[in-house]
Amino acid sequence: MTLHHLTLIMGCVAALAAIAPASAEEARPDGKWSIALHGGAGTLTRARMTPEKEAEYRASLQAALDAGAKVLREGGTAMDAVTATITVLEDDPKFNAGRGAVYTWEGTNEMDASIMDGTNRAAGAVAGVGDVRHPILLARAVMEHSPHVFLSGKGAEQFAAEQGLEIVPPEWFATEERKKQLEKLKKEHLSALDVEFKFGTVGAVAMDQSGHLAAGTSTGGMTGKRWGRIGDSPVIGAGTWADDRACAVSATGWGEYFIRVGVAHEICDRMLLAGEDVQTAADKVIAEVGEMGGDGGVIVMSKDGEPVFAMNTPGMYRGRATSEGTNEVAIFSDEEPTKGD
Ligand code: ASP
């Protein structure tokens, strides 16, 4: 090979490097990635579960966790991992998101979702959508293809159709069990918690091999909701938050309290401004929700890829997987992983 050839080859290599997309970043040298998910918190006690039901829930959580972990293992982004996990849960009628969403007072299914990219704090959210199979993909489309952050109702549905997202008939979301919960709530003048025992919202947080964070949350809200009620799940800073400088959070619980505490943002702020570690910040903010009278839980991913849980309920459907070999799902608050240990 002549010097001329060598110069030519080196020139080509340099040119190729120059045209590589700006967003294609170096993976962390340790190739570290991490993901956590939840499928709602609440009065999840062993007495309420049959072994069969418990096994079904664990299998569903594992399937959703696997979908997100695969994306990260193969070098995909945290955003893609979060949407991969949440779309699996939205299609699963056991969870209160997408198919299997709870009923409004009027007997319809109206869904809320949000997503946030920790790289640049870009965010997208939707509220009160009824015909979009995957509300989380609509939230992401709002973030990526609209000049807005938050769309609602008919307008959001129109945007979904324009974006070519999958539109489904109302029957897609309908399930007998959820319908019965609404009927019981109305007949016996109960609250959503009396008929559901749990919040079934789904969410995921992830750190990819480039060290970027993302968080997403999707829900049908609370049974018997009226007057266009919107919970915390689509509210950026309450149900969802991601900031590469601190953490990524997805929450589930009594939305009104989570909004008032600004749960997801508050946890990351404590880490960023007060220097608290991820578990302390999560525990303190959930304690604050409890002091006000609310209940629920969070999954939090620290900027270093540590996935932790915090809840003030007897259980939370949850799971986490990391490049270091962690791969676990749990339901009850007294079983591992309870926290970040
Ligand atoms: N946080 C949701 C809401 O208030 C409910 C849930 O987590 O299941 O709409």
Residues whose N, C-alpha, C, O or C-beta is under 5 A from the ligand:
A	BS01	LIG	F199 G200 T201 T219 G221 M222 G231 D232 S233 A251 T252 G253 W254 G255 E256
